[in-house]
């Protein structure tokens, strides 16, 4: 069996993976291509990455969904009657 040689592309992709980089392909309108490239460039620039990431996350990420417990804890309960009559059920004839 012949051994497979590593191509320069394989070596390049391996180096990128070791750096934590991934390749992303997107389809955008022609007018937006420059904007998307600028965003990618800003995220790749160590001086601009933190600020760009903060701005993008603030604008485009959904807030974490609160669970039922947190939702109930934040609900306004003033004026809501939380007491209920004790119902012992109905009489059963045996």
PyMOL Python script that loads the backbone (N, CA, C, O; Angstrom):
from pymol import cmd

cmd.read_pdbstr("""\
ATOM      1  N   UNK A   1       0.815  -1.183   0.000  1.00  0.00           N
ATOM      2  CA  UNK A   1       0.000   0.000   0.000  1.00  0.00           C
ATOM      3  C   UNK A   1       0.859   1.246   0.000  1.00  0.00           C
ATOM      4  O   UNK A   1       1.873   1.327   0.693  1.00  0.00           O
ATOM      5  N   UNK A   2       0.440   2.198  -0.778  1.00  0.00           N
ATOM      6  CA  UNK A   2       1.161   3.462  -0.821  1.00  0.00           C
ATOM      7  C   UNK A   2       0.737   4.331   0.359  1.00  0.00           C
ATOM      8  O   UNK A   2      -0.431   4.347   0.749  1.00  0.00           O
ATOM      9  N   UNK A   3       1.695   5.044   0.914  1.00  0.00           N
ATOM     10  CA  UNK A   3       1.362   5.932   2.021  1.00  0.00           C
ATOM     11  C   UNK A   3       0.885   7.273   1.462  1.00  0.00           C
ATOM     12  O   UNK A   3       1.437   7.783   0.486  1.00  0.00           O
ATOM     13  N   UNK A   4      -0.123   7.822   2.079  1.00  0.00           N
ATOM     14  CA  UNK A   4      -0.657   9.108   1.630  1.00  0.00           C
ATOM     15  C   UNK A   4       0.231  10.229   2.147  1.00  0.00           C
ATOM     16  O   UNK A   4       0.543  10.292   3.336  1.00  0.00           O
ATOM     17  N   UNK A   5       0.627  11.097   1.256  1.00  0.00           N
ATOM     18  CA  UNK A   5       1.440  12.239   1.658  1.00  0.00           C
ATOM     19  C   UNK A   5       0.532  13.379   2.079  1.00  0.00           C
ATOM     20  O   UNK A   5      -0.580  13.537   1.577  1.00  0.00           O
ATOM     21  N   UNK A   6       1.030  14.152   2.997  1.00  0.00           N
ATOM     22  CA  UNK A   6       0.275  15.328   3.414  1.00  0.00           C
ATOM     23  C   UNK A   6       0.549  16.447   2.422  1.00  0.00           C
ATOM     24  O   UNK A   6       1.694  16.772   2.110  1.00  0.00           O
ATOM     25  N   UNK A   7      -0.524  17.011   1.951  1.00  0.00           N
ATOM     26  CA  UNK A   7      -0.382  18.130   1.026  1.00  0.00           C
ATOM     27  C   UNK A   7      -0.191  19.411   1.833  1.00  0.00           C
ATOM     28  O   UNK A   7      -0.503  19.451   3.023  1.00  0.00           O
ATOM     29  N   UNK A   8       0.311  20.436   1.197  1.00  0.00           N
ATOM     30  CA  UNK A   8       0.440  21.718   1.906  1.00  0.00           C
ATOM     31  C   UNK A   8      -0.901  22.232   2.443  1.00  0.00           C
ATOM     32  O   UNK A   8      -0.944  22.884   3.486  1.00  0.00           O
ATOM     33  N   UNK A   9      -1.987  21.938   1.735  1.00  0.00           N
ATOM     34  CA  UNK A   9      -3.305  22.367   2.190  1.00  0.00           C
ATOM     35  C   UNK A   9      -3.665  21.650   3.496  1.00  0.00           C
ATOM     36  O   UNK A   9      -4.196  22.270   4.418  1.00  0.00           O
ATOM     37  N   UNK A  10      -3.376  20.337   3.577  1.00  0.00           N
ATOM     38  CA  UNK A  10      -3.639  19.579   4.802  1.00  0.00           C
ATOM     39  C   UNK A  10      -2.844  20.148   5.977  1.00  0.00           C
ATOM     40  O   UNK A  10      -3.365  20.283   7.084  1.00  0.00           O
ATOM     41  N   UNK A  11      -1.596  20.476   5.727  1.00  0.00           N
ATOM     42  CA  UNK A  11      -0.742  21.038   6.776  1.00  0.00           C
ATOM     43  C   UNK A  11      -1.276  22.396   7.234  1.00  0.00           C
ATOM     44  O   UNK A  11      -1.312  22.688   8.429  1.00  0.00           O
ATOM     45  N   UNK A  12      -1.687  23.216   6.276  1.00  0.00           N
ATOM     46  CA  UNK A  12      -2.238  24.527   6.595  1.00  0.00           C
ATOM     47  C   UNK A  12      -3.506  24.401   7.426  1.00  0.00           C
ATOM     48  O   UNK A  12      -3.665  25.102   8.425  1.00  0.00           O
ATOM     49  N   UNK A  13      -4.408  23.513   7.023  1.00  0.00           N
ATOM     50  CA  UNK A  13      -5.660  23.316   7.759  1.00  0.00           C
ATOM     51  C   UNK A  13      -5.411  22.772   9.156  1.00  0.00           C
ATOM     52  O   UNK A  13      -6.126  23.121  10.095  1.00  0.00           O
ATOM     53  N   UNK A  14      -4.408  21.926   9.300  1.00  0.00           N
ATOM     54  CA  UNK A  14      -4.074  21.386  10.623  1.00  0.00           C
ATOM     55  C   UNK A  14      -3.577  22.508  11.537  1.00  0.00           C
ATOM     56  O   UNK A  14      -3.948  22.563  12.710  1.00  0.00           O
ATOM     57  N   UNK A  15      -2.742  23.400  11.004  1.00  0.00           N
ATOM     58  CA  UNK A  15      -2.256  24.540  11.800  1.00  0.00           C
ATOM     59  C   UNK A  15      -3.409  25.435  12.238  1.00  0.00           C
ATOM     60  O   UNK A  15      -3.435  25.916  13.371  1.00  0.00           O
ATOM     61  N   UNK A  16      -4.358  25.656  11.339  1.00  0.00           N
ATOM     62  CA  UNK A  16      -5.516  26.474  11.693  1.00  0.00           C
ATOM     63  C   UNK A  16      -6.331  25.813  12.809  1.00  0.00           C
ATOM     64  O   UNK A  16      -6.753  26.492  13.745  1.00  0.00           O
ATOM     65  N   UNK A  17      -6.555  24.506  12.722  1.00  0.00           N
ATOM     66  CA  UNK A  17      -7.299  23.789  13.773  1.00  0.00           C
ATOM     67  C   UNK A  17      -6.587  23.882  15.111  1.00  0.00           C
ATOM     68  O   UNK A  17      -7.230  24.029  16.151  1.00  0.00           O
ATOM     69  N   UNK A  18      -5.269  23.798  15.089  1.00  0.00           N
ATOM     70  CA  UNK A  18      -4.508  23.898  16.333  1.00  0.00           C
ATOM     71  C   UNK A  18      -4.640  25.281  16.960  1.00  0.00           C
ATOM     72  O   UNK A  18      -4.547  25.423  18.180  1.00  0.00           O
ATOM     73  N   UNK A  19      -4.855  26.296  16.133  1.00  0.00           N
ATOM     74  CA  UNK A  19      -5.052  27.653  16.636  1.00  0.00           C
ATOM     75  C   UNK A  19      -6.501  27.908  17.050  1.00  0.00           C
ATOM     76  O   UNK A  19      -6.825  28.981  17.559  1.00  0.00           O
ATOM     77  N   UNK A  20      -7.376  26.916  16.830  1.00  0.00           N
ATOM     78  CA  UNK A  20      -8.783  27.077  17.186  1.00  0.00           C
ATOM     79  C   UNK A  20      -9.592  27.776  16.108  1.00  0.00           C
ATOM     80  O   UNK A  20     -10.681  28.279  16.384  1.00  0.00           O
ATOM     81  N   UNK A  21      -9.088  27.815  14.905  1.00  0.00           N
ATOM     82  CA  UNK A  21      -9.770  28.488  13.808  1.00  0.00           C
ATOM     83  C   UNK A  21     -10.610  27.481  13.033  1.00  0.00           C
ATOM     84  O   UNK A  21     -10.260  26.304  12.939  1.00  0.00           O
ATOM     85  N   UNK A  22     -11.716  27.955  12.483  1.00  0.00           N
ATOM     86  CA  UNK A  22     -12.552  27.140  11.610  1.00  0.00           C
ATOM     87  C   UNK A  22     -12.872  27.943  10.353  1.00  0.00           C
ATOM     88  O   UNK A  22     -12.855  29.174  10.357  1.00  0.00           O
ATOM     89  N   UNK A  23     -13.157  27.229   9.303  1.00  0.00           N
ATOM     90  CA  UNK A  23     -13.523  27.873   8.040  1.00  0.00           C
ATOM     91  C   UNK A  23     -15.037  28.009   8.013  1.00  0.00           C
ATOM     92  O   UNK A  23     -15.766  27.062   8.309  1.00  0.00           O
ATOM     93  N   UNK A  24     -15.500  29.205   7.652  1.00  0.00           N
ATOM     94  CA  UNK A  24     -16.930  29.474   7.579  1.00  0.00           C
ATOM     95  C   UNK A  24     -17.225  30.032   6.206  1.00  0.00           C
ATOM     96  O   UNK A  24     -16.553  30.951   5.738  1.00  0.00           O
ATOM     97  N   UNK A  25     -18.229  29.472   5.566  1.00  0.00           N
ATOM     98  CA  UNK A  25     -18.635  29.976   4.260  1.00  0.00           C
ATOM     99  C   UNK A  25     -20.058  30.494   4.384  1.00  0.00           C
ATOM    100  O   UNK A  25     -20.938  29.804   4.899  1.00  0.00           O
ATOM    101  N   UNK A  26     -20.275  31.695   3.916  1.00  0.00           N
ATOM    102  CA  UNK A  26     -21.606  32.295   3.973  1.00  0.00           C
ATOM    103  C   UNK A  26     -21.982  32.837   2.598  1.00  0.00           C
ATOM    104  O   UNK A  26     -21.123  33.162   1.778  1.00  0.00           O
ATOM    105  N   UNK A  27     -23.267  32.922   2.374  1.00  0.00           N
ATOM    106  CA  UNK A  27     -23.780  33.507   1.139  1.00  0.00           C
ATOM    107  C   UNK A  27     -24.496  34.790   1.519  1.00  0.00           C
ATOM    108  O   UNK A  27     -25.445  34.766   2.302  1.00  0.00           O
ATOM    109  N   UNK A  28     -24.049  35.905   0.970  1.00  0.00           N
ATOM    110  CA  UNK A  28     -24.634  37.208   1.281  1.00  0.00           C
ATOM    111  C   UNK A  28     -24.879  37.964  -0.022  1.00  0.00           C
ATOM    112  O   UNK A  28     -24.370  37.606  -1.084  1.00  0.00           O
ATOM    113  N   UNK A  29     -25.670  39.015   0.100  1.00  0.00           N
ATOM    114  CA  UNK A  29     -25.888  39.893  -1.049  1.00  0.00           C
ATOM    115  C   UNK A  29     -24.565  40.534  -1.446  1.00  0.00           C
ATOM    116  O   UNK A  29     -23.683  40.734  -0.610  1.00  0.00           O
ATOM    117  N   UNK A  30     -24.441  40.847  -2.706  1.00  0.00           N
ATOM    118  CA  UNK A  30     -23.205  41.438  -3.216  1.00  0.00           C
ATOM    119  C   UNK A  30     -22.839  42.710  -2.461  1.00  0.00           C
ATOM    120  O   UNK A  30     -21.664  42.951  -2.184  1.00  0.00           O
ATOM    121  N   UNK A  31     -23.833  43.519  -2.129  1.00  0.00           N
ATOM    122  CA  UNK A  31     -23.580  44.778  -1.423  1.00  0.00           C
ATOM    123  C   UNK A  31     -23.065  44.550  -0.002  1.00  0.00           C
ATOM    124  O   UNK A  31     -22.383  45.411   0.554  1.00  0.00           O
ATOM    125  N   UNK A  32     -23.385  43.401   0.588  1.00  0.00           N
ATOM    126  CA  UNK A  32     -22.986  43.117   1.969  1.00  0.00           C
ATOM    127  C   UNK A  32     -21.641  42.401   2.080  1.00  0.00           C
ATOM    128  O   UNK A  32     -21.132  42.228   3.188  1.00  0.00           O
ATOM    129  N   UNK A  33     -21.063  41.989   0.976  1.00  0.00           N
ATOM    130  CA  UNK A  33     -19.821  41.216   1.010  1.00  0.00           C
ATOM    131  C   UNK A  33     -18.694  41.982   1.699  1.00  0.00           C
ATOM    132  O   UNK A  33     -17.956  41.412   2.503  1.00  0.00           O
ATOM    133  N   UNK A  34     -18.562  43.250   1.393  1.00  0.00           N
ATOM    134  CA  UNK A  34     -17.502  44.065   1.998  1.00  0.00           C
ATOM    135  C   UNK A  34     -17.726  44.164   3.507  1.00  0.00           C
ATOM    136  O   UNK A  34     -16.780  44.075   4.290  1.00  0.00           O
ATOM    137  N   UNK A  35     -18.982  44.348   3.905  1.00  0.00           N
ATOM    138  CA  UNK A  35     -19.305  44.455   5.325  1.00  0.00           C
ATOM    139  C   UNK A  35     -18.968  43.164   6.074  1.00  0.00           C
ATOM    140  O   UNK A  35     -18.376  43.209   7.152  1.00  0.00           O
ATOM    141  N   UNK A  36     -19.340  42.026   5.511  1.00  0.00           N
ATOM    142  CA  UNK A  36     -19.065  40.735   6.162  1.00  0.00           C
ATOM    143  C   UNK A  36     -17.565  40.495   6.248  1.00  0.00           C
ATOM    144  O   UNK A  36     -17.077  39.997   7.262  1.00  0.00           O
ATOM    145  N   UNK A  37     -16.840  40.835   5.217  1.00  0.00           N
ATOM    146  CA  UNK A  37     -15.384  40.683   5.247  1.00  0.00           C
ATOM    147  C   UNK A  37     -14.769  41.589   6.308  1.00  0.00           C
ATOM    148  O   UNK A  37     -13.817  41.199   6.984  1.00  0.00           O
ATOM    149  N   UNK A  38     -15.307  42.792   6.457  1.00  0.00           N
ATOM    150  CA  UNK A  38     -14.801  43.723   7.473  1.00  0.00           C
ATOM    151  C   UNK A  38     -15.044  43.185   8.877  1.00  0.00           C
ATOM    152  O   UNK A  38     -14.187  43.308   9.752  1.00  0.00           O
ATOM    153  N   UNK A  39     -16.210  42.592   9.088  1.00  0.00           N
ATOM    154  CA  UNK A  39     -16.518  41.999  10.395  1.00  0.00           C
ATOM    155  C   UNK A  39     -15.556  40.849  10.677  1.00  0.00           C
ATOM    156  O   UNK A  39     -15.022  40.743  11.781  1.00  0.00           O
ATOM    157  N   UNK A  40     -15.334  39.991   9.687  1.00  0.00           N
ATOM    158  CA  UNK A  40     -14.410  38.867   9.858  1.00  0.00           C
ATOM    159  C   UNK A  40     -12.998  39.369  10.141  1.00  0.00           C
ATOM    160  O   UNK A  40     -12.287  38.804  10.972  1.00  0.00           O
ATOM    161  N   UNK A  41     -12.598  40.420   9.454  1.00  0.00           N
ATOM    162  CA  UNK A  41     -11.264  40.995   9.664  1.00  0.00           C
ATOM    163  C   UNK A  41     -11.150  41.572  11.078  1.00  0.00           C
ATOM    164  O   UNK A  41     -10.114  41.420  11.726  1.00  0.00           O
ATOM    165  N   UNK A  42     -12.200  42.227  11.554  1.00  0.00           N
ATOM    166  CA  UNK A  42     -12.191  42.800  12.902  1.00  0.00           C
ATOM    167  C   UNK A  42     -12.108  41.703  13.960  1.00  0.00           C
ATOM    168  O   UNK A  42     -11.407  41.856  14.960  1.00  0.00           O
ATOM    169  N   UNK A  43     -12.819  40.602  13.742  1.00  0.00           N
ATOM    170  CA  UNK A  43     -12.772  39.489  14.697  1.00  0.00           C
ATOM    171  C   UNK A  43     -11.414  38.794  14.695  1.00  0.00           C
ATOM    172  O   UNK A  43     -11.020  38.199  15.698  1.00  0.00           O
ATOM    173  N   UNK A  44     -10.709  38.865  13.591  1.00  0.00           N
ATOM    174  CA  UNK A  44      -9.390  38.248  13.505  1.00  0.00           C
ATOM    175  C   UNK A  44      -8.265  39.130  13.994  1.00  0.00           C
ATOM    176  O   UNK A  44      -7.152  38.650  14.208  1.00  0.00           O
ATOM    177  N   UNK A  45      -8.532  40.411  14.174  1.00  0.00           N
ATOM    178  CA  UNK A  45      -7.528  41.362  14.624  1.00  0.00           C
ATOM    179  C   UNK A  45      -7.515  41.381  16.155  1.00  0.00           C
ATOM    180  O   UNK A  45      -8.529  41.715  16.769  1.00  0.00           O
ATOM    181  N   UNK A  46      -6.385  41.029  16.785  1.00  0.00           N
ATOM    182  CA  UNK A  46      -6.345  40.980  18.252  1.00  0.00           C
ATOM    183  C   UNK A  46      -6.699  42.299  18.930  1.00  0.00           C
ATOM    184  O   UNK A  46      -7.233  42.290  20.039  1.00  0.00           O
ATOM    185  N   UNK A  47      -6.411  43.438  18.287  1.00  0.00           N
ATOM    186  CA  UNK A  47      -6.711  44.738  18.888  1.00  0.00           C
ATOM    187  C   UNK A  47      -8.203  45.060  18.830  1.00  0.00           C
ATOM    188  O   UNK A  47      -8.716  45.759  19.703  1.00  0.00           O
ATOM    189  N   UNK A  48      -8.896  44.564  17.824  1.00  0.00           N
ATOM    190  CA  UNK A  48     -10.305  44.901  17.630  1.00  0.00           C
ATOM    191  C   UNK A  48     -11.255  43.779  18.025  1.00  0.00           C
ATOM    192  O   UNK A  48     -12.458  44.010  18.149  1.00  0.00           O
ATOM    193  N   UNK A  49     -10.746  42.580  18.223  1.00  0.00           N
ATOM    194  CA  UNK A  49     -11.605  41.409  18.403  1.00  0.00           C
ATOM    195  C   UNK A  49     -12.535  41.526  19.603  1.00  0.00           C
ATOM    196  O   UNK A  49     -13.724  41.231  19.487  1.00  0.00           O
ATOM    197  N   UNK A  50     -12.022  41.949  20.746  1.00  0.00           N
ATOM    198  CA  UNK A  50     -12.851  41.995  21.958  1.00  0.00           C
ATOM    199  C   UNK A  50     -14.011  42.972  21.791  1.00  0.00           C
ATOM    200  O   UNK A  50     -15.151  42.660  22.135  1.00  0.00           O
ATOM    201  N   UNK A  51     -13.716  44.142  21.267  1.00  0.00           N
ATOM    202  CA  UNK A  51     -14.767  45.150  21.088  1.00  0.00           C
ATOM    203  C   UNK A  51     -15.786  44.700  20.042  1.00  0.00           C
ATOM    204  O   UNK A  51     -16.992  44.845  20.243  1.00  0.00           O
ATOM    205  N   UNK A  52     -15.304  44.155  18.930  1.00  0.00           N
ATOM    206  CA  UNK A  52     -16.204  43.685  17.876  1.00  0.00           C
ATOM    207  C   UNK A  52     -17.090  42.564  18.384  1.00  0.00           C
ATOM    208  O   UNK A  52     -18.289  42.546  18.107  1.00  0.00           O
ATOM    209  N   UNK A  53     -16.514  41.631  19.123  1.00  0.00           N
ATOM    210  CA  UNK A  53     -17.277  40.501  19.667  1.00  0.00           C
ATOM    211  C   UNK A  53     -18.347  40.994  20.641  1.00  0.00           C
ATOM    212  O   UNK A  53     -19.475  40.501  20.624  1.00  0.00           O
ATOM    213  N   UNK A  54     -17.999  41.962  21.489  1.00  0.00           N
ATOM    214  CA  UNK A  54     -18.951  42.509  22.453  1.00  0.00           C
ATOM    215  C   UNK A  54     -20.119  43.182  21.742  1.00  0.00           C
ATOM    216  O   UNK A  54     -21.275  42.973  22.109  1.00  0.00           O
ATOM    217  N   UNK A  55     -19.820  43.987  20.729  1.00  0.00           N
ATOM    218  CA  UNK A  55     -20.871  44.683  19.980  1.00  0.00           C
ATOM    219  C   UNK A  55     -21.774  43.685  19.264  1.00  0.00           C
ATOM    220  O   UNK A  55     -22.998  43.816  19.308  1.00  0.00           O
ATOM    221  N   UNK A  56     -21.188  42.700  18.611  1.00  0.00           N
ATOM    222  CA  UNK A  56     -21.977  41.721  17.864  1.00  0.00           C
ATOM    223  C   UNK A  56     -22.835  40.858  18.789  1.00  0.00           C
ATOM    224  O   UNK A  56     -23.991  40.574  18.477  1.00  0.00           O
ATOM    225  N   UNK A  57     -22.277  40.445  19.916  1.00  0.00           N
ATOM    226  CA  UNK A  57     -23.048  39.624  20.860  1.00  0.00           C
ATOM    227  C   UNK A  57     -24.211  40.419  21.440  1.00  0.00           C
ATOM    228  O   UNK A  57     -25.315  39.895  21.593  1.00  0.00           O
ATOM    229  N   UNK A  58     -23.957  41.694  21.764  1.00  0.00           N
ATOM    230  CA  UNK A  58     -25.021  42.517  22.341  1.00  0.00           C
ATOM    231  C   UNK A  58     -26.167  42.702  21.353  1.00  0.00           C
ATOM    232  O   UNK A  58     -27.327  42.778  21.756  1.00  0.00           O
ATOM    233  N   UNK A  59     -25.857  42.772  20.088  1.00  0.00           N
ATOM    234  CA  UNK A  59     -26.885  43.047  19.092  1.00  0.00           C
ATOM    235  C   UNK A  59     -27.558  41.780  18.563  1.00  0.00           C
ATOM    236  O   UNK A  59     -28.760  41.802  18.298  1.00  0.00           O
ATOM    237  N   UNK A  60     -26.828  40.686  18.401  1.00  0.00           N
ATOM    238  CA  UNK A  60     -27.370  39.559  17.661  1.00  0.00           C
ATOM    239  C   UNK A  60     -27.599  38.262  18.441  1.00  0.00           C
ATOM    240  O   UNK A  60     -28.158  37.316  17.887  1.00  0.00           O
ATOM    241  N   UNK A  61     -27.192  38.191  19.686  1.00  0.00           N
ATOM    242  CA  UNK A  61     -27.457  36.962  20.431  1.00  0.00           C
ATOM    243  C   UNK A  61     -28.754  37.105  21.199  1.00  0.00           C
ATOM    244  O   UNK A  61     -29.118  38.193  21.644  1.00  0.00           O
ATOM    245  N   UNK A  62     -29.439  35.994  21.345  1.00  0.00           N
ATOM    246  CA  UNK A  62     -30.686  35.976  22.105  1.00  0.00           C
ATOM    247  C   UNK A  62     -30.341  35.898  23.588  1.00  0.00           C
ATOM    248  O   UNK A  62     -29.387  35.221  23.971  1.00  0.00           O
ATOM    249  N   UNK A  63     -31.106  36.581  24.411  1.00  0.00           N
ATOM    250  CA  UNK A  63     -30.841  36.464  25.852  1.00  0.00           C
ATOM    251  C   UNK A  63     -31.127  35.047  26.325  1.00  0.00           C
ATOM    252  O   UNK A  63     -31.981  34.352  25.775  1.00  0.00           O
ATOM    253  N   UNK A  64     -30.404  34.638  27.341  1.00  0.00           N
ATOM    254  CA  UNK A  64     -30.586  33.279  27.865  1.00  0.00           C
ATOM    255  C   UNK A  64     -32.008  33.122  28.371  1.00  0.00           C
ATOM    256  O   UNK A  64     -32.542  33.998  29.052  1.00  0.00           O
ATOM    257  N   UNK A  65     -32.607  32.004  28.033  1.00  0.00           N
ATOM    258  CA  UNK A  65     -33.973  31.749  28.461  1.00  0.00           C
ATOM    259  C   UNK A  65     -33.978  31.382  29.929  1.00  0.00           C
ATOM    260  O   UNK A  65     -33.257  30.483  30.362  1.00  0.00           O
ATOM    261  N   UNK A  66     -34.796  32.084  30.686  1.00  0.00           N
ATOM    262  CA  UNK A  66     -34.913  31.804  32.112  1.00  0.00           C
ATOM    263  C   UNK A  66     -35.813  30.592  32.306  1.00  0.00           C
ATOM    264  O   UNK A  66     -36.732  30.355  31.522  1.00  0.00           O
ATOM    265  N   UNK A  67     -35.543  29.844  33.337  1.00  0.00           N
ATOM    266  CA  UNK A  67     -36.369  28.684  33.638  1.00  0.00           C
ATOM    267  C   UNK A  67     -37.666  29.111  34.308  1.00  0.00           C
ATOM    268  O   UNK A  67     -37.871  30.292  34.587  1.00  0.00           O
ATOM    269  N   UNK A  68     -38.525  28.159  34.559  1.00  0.00           N
ATOM    270  CA  UNK A  68     -39.813  28.426  35.179  1.00  0.00           C
ATOM    271  C   UNK A  68     -39.637  29.032  36.567  1.00  0.00           C
ATOM    272  O   UNK A  68     -40.380  29.935  36.952  1.00  0.00           O
ATOM    273  N   UNK A  69     -38.668  28.543  37.307  1.00  0.00           N
ATOM    274  CA  UNK A  69     -38.434  29.049  38.664  1.00  0.00           C
ATOM    275  C   UNK A  69     -38.075  30.530  38.630  1.00  0.00           C
ATOM    276  O   UNK A  69     -38.609  31.304  39.424  1.00  0.00           O
ATOM    277  N   UNK A  70     -37.190  30.940  37.736  1.00  0.00           N
ATOM    278  CA  UNK A  70     -36.804  32.340  37.618  1.00  0.00           C
ATOM    279  C   UNK A  70     -37.971  33.192  37.125  1.00  0.00           C
ATOM    280  O   UNK A  70     -38.139  34.331  37.561  1.00  0.00           O
ATOM    281  N   UNK A  71     -38.768  32.644  36.226  1.00  0.00           N
ATOM    282  CA  UNK A  71     -39.925  33.373  35.720  1.00  0.00           C
ATOM    283  C   UNK A  71     -40.925  33.632  36.840  1.00  0.00           C
ATOM    284  O   UNK A  71     -41.442  34.742  36.963  1.00  0.00           O
ATOM    285  N   UNK A  72     -41.201  32.617  37.658  1.00  0.00           N
ATOM    286  CA  UNK A  72     -42.131  32.787  38.771  1.00  0.00           C
ATOM    287  C   UNK A  72     -41.581  33.745  39.821  1.00  0.00           C
ATOM    288  O   UNK A  72     -42.332  34.524  40.409  1.00  0.00           O
ATOM    289  N   UNK A  73     -40.278  33.691  40.057  1.00  0.00           N
ATOM    290  CA  UNK A  73     -39.669  34.581  41.048  1.00  0.00           C
ATOM    291  C   UNK A  73     -39.746  36.042  40.611  1.00  0.00           C
ATOM    292  O   UNK A  73     -39.825  36.931  41.458  1.00  0.00           O
ATOM    293  N   UNK A  74     -39.724  36.301  39.317  1.00  0.00           N
ATOM    294  CA  UNK A  74     -39.756  37.677  38.835  1.00  0.00           C
ATOM    295  C   UNK A  74     -41.180  38.187  38.609  1.00  0.00           C
ATOM    296  O   UNK A  74     -41.367  39.364  38.304  1.00  0.00           O
ATOM    297  N   UNK A  75     -42.182  37.321  38.754  1.00  0.00           N
ATOM    298  CA  UNK A  75     -43.572  37.718  38.502  1.00  0.00           C
ATOM    299  C   UNK A  75     -44.085  38.627  39.623  1.00  0.00           C
ATOM    300  O   UNK A  75     -43.844  38.355  40.799  1.00  0.00           O
ATOM    301  N   UNK A  76     -44.782  39.693  39.269  1.00  0.00           N
ATOM    302  CA  UNK A  76     -45.360  40.555  40.311  1.00  0.00           C
ATOM    303  C   UNK A  76     -46.573  39.865  40.933  1.00  0.00           C
ATOM    304  O   UNK A  76     -47.524  39.523  40.229  1.00  0.00           O
ATOM    305  N   UNK A  77     -46.542  39.662  42.240  1.00  0.00           N
ATOM    306  CA  UNK A  77     -47.615  38.925  42.907  1.00  0.00           C
ATOM    307  C   UNK A  77     -48.478  39.811  43.804  1.00  0.00           C
ATOM    308  O   UNK A  77     -49.325  39.301  44.536  1.00  0.00           O
ATOM    309  N   UNK A  78     -48.277  41.127  43.759  1.00  0.00           N
ATOM    310  CA  UNK A  78     -49.097  42.005  44.578  1.00  0.00           C
ATOM    311  C   UNK A  78     -50.532  41.947  44.080  1.00  0.00           C
ATOM    312  O   UNK A  78     -50.793  42.048  42.881  1.00  0.00           O
ATOM    313  N   UNK A  79     -51.453  41.784  45.012  1.00  0.00           N
ATOM    314  CA  UNK A  79     -52.864  41.764  44.658  1.00  0.00           C
ATOM    315  C   UNK A  79     -53.366  40.421  44.178  1.00  0.00           C
ATOM    316  O   UNK A  79     -54.549  40.292  43.863  1.00  0.00           O
ATOM    317  N   UNK A  80     -52.524  39.433  44.111  1.00  0.00           N
ATOM    318  CA  UNK A  80     -52.939  38.103  43.675  1.00  0.00           C
ATOM    319  C   UNK A  80     -53.258  37.276  44.911  1.00  0.00           C
ATOM    320  O   UNK A  80     -52.440  37.172  45.825  1.00  0.00           O
ATOM    321  N   UNK A  81     -54.460  36.683  44.935  1.00  0.00           N
ATOM    322  CA  UNK A  81     -54.877  35.857  46.067  1.00  0.00           C
ATOM    323  C   UNK A  81     -54.253  34.472  45.908  1.00  0.00           C
ATOM    324  O   UNK A  81     -54.615  33.719  45.005  1.00  0.00           O
ATOM    325  N   UNK A  82     -53.324  34.148  46.783  1.00  0.00           N
ATOM    326  CA  UNK A  82     -52.627  32.872  46.699  1.00  0.00           C
ATOM    327  C   UNK A  82     -53.251  31.802  47.592  1.00  0.00           C
ATOM    328  O   UNK A  82     -52.836  30.644  47.560  1.00  0.00           O
ATOM    329  N   UNK A  83     -54.243  32.187  48.385  1.00  0.00           N
ATOM    330  CA  UNK A  83     -54.919  31.224  49.246  1.00  0.00           C
ATOM    331  C   UNK A  83     -56.045  30.569  48.472  1.00  0.00           C
ATOM    332  O   UNK A  83     -56.703  31.203  47.647  1.00  0.00           O
ATOM    333  N   UNK A  84     -56.259  29.298  48.748  1.00  0.00           N
ATOM    334  CA  UNK A  84     -57.382  28.619  48.116  1.00  0.00           C
ATOM    335  C   UNK A  84     -58.049  27.731  49.160  1.00  0.00           C
ATOM    336  O   UNK A  84     -57.391  27.261  50.087  1.00  0.00           O
ATOM    337  N   UNK A  85     -59.355  27.500  49.014  1.00  0.00           N
ATOM    338  CA  UNK A  85     -60.050  26.663  50.001  1.00  0.00           C
ATOM    339  C   UNK A  85     -59.556  25.219  49.914  1.00  0.00           C
ATOM    340  O   UNK A  85     -59.256  24.695  48.841  1.00  0.00           O
ATOM    341  N   UNK A  86     -59.488  24.619  51.070  1.00  0.00           N
ATOM    342  CA  UNK A  86     -59.053  23.224  51.144  1.00  0.00           C
ATOM    343  C   UNK A  86     -60.198  22.324  50.702  1.00  0.00           C
ATOM    344  O   UNK A  86     -61.254  22.306  51.335  1.00  0.00           O
ATOM    345  N   UNK A  87     -60.000  21.585  49.634  1.00  0.00           N
ATOM    346  CA  UNK A  87     -61.030  20.687  49.117  1.00  0.00           C
ATOM    347  C   UNK A  87     -60.627  19.264  49.482  1.00  0.00           C
ATOM    348  O   UNK A  87     -59.587  18.770  49.048  1.00  0.00           O
ATOM    349  N   UNK A  88     -61.462  18.616  50.285  1.00  0.00           N
ATOM    350  CA  UNK A  88     -61.151  17.255  50.724  1.00  0.00           C
ATOM    351  C   UNK A  88     -61.717  16.210  49.770  1.00  0.00           C
ATOM    352  O   UNK A  88     -61.656  15.015  50.058  1.00  0.00           O
ATOM    353  N   UNK A  89     -62.252  16.633  48.671  1.00  0.00           N
ATOM    354  CA  UNK A  89     -62.787  15.674  47.713  1.00  0.00           C
ATOM    355  C   UNK A  89     -64.242  15.362  47.977  1.00  0.00           C
ATOM    356  O   UNK A  89     -64.882  16.052  48.770  1.00  0.00           O
ATOM    357  N   UNK A  90     -64.767  14.371  47.354  1.00  0.00           N
ATOM    358  CA  UNK A  90     -66.183  14.013  47.551  1.00  0.00           C
ATOM    359  C   UNK A  90     -66.295  12.751  48.358  1.00  0.00           C
ATOM    360  O   UNK A  90     -65.349  11.972  48.470  1.00  0.00           O
ATOM    361  N   UNK A  91     -67.473  12.562  48.920  1.00  0.00           N
ATOM    362  CA  UNK A  91     -67.750  11.352  49.700  1.00  0.00           C
ATOM    363  C   UNK A  91     -67.902  10.163  48.764  1.00  0.00           C
ATOM    364  O   UNK A  91     -68.541  10.254  47.716  1.00  0.00           O
ATOM    365  N   UNK A  92     -67.310   9.062  49.159  1.00  0.00           N
ATOM    366  CA  UNK A  92     -67.415   7.839  48.357  1.00  0.00           C
ATOM    367  C   UNK A  92     -68.152   6.789  49.189  1.00  0.00           C
ATOM    368  O   UNK A  92     -67.778   6.522  50.332  1.00  0.00           O
ATOM    369  N   UNK A  93     -69.195   6.198  48.616  1.00  0.00           N
ATOM    370  CA  UNK A  93     -69.929   5.143  49.292  1.00  0.00           C
ATOM    371  C   UNK A  93     -69.294   3.795  48.958  1.00  0.00           C
ATOM    372  O   UNK A  93     -69.064   3.468  47.793  1.00  0.00           O
ATOM    373  N   UNK A  94     -69.020   3.032  49.998  1.00  0.00           N
ATOM    374  CA  UNK A  94     -68.415   1.729  49.775  1.00  0.00           C
ATOM    375  C   UNK A  94     -69.395   0.630  49.880  1.00  0.00           C
ATOM    376  O   UNK A  94     -69.036  -0.536  49.715  1.00  0.00           O
TER     377      UNK A  94
END
""", "prot")
cmd.dss("prot")
cmd.show_as("cartoon", "prot")
cmd.util.cbc("prot")
cmd.orient("prot")
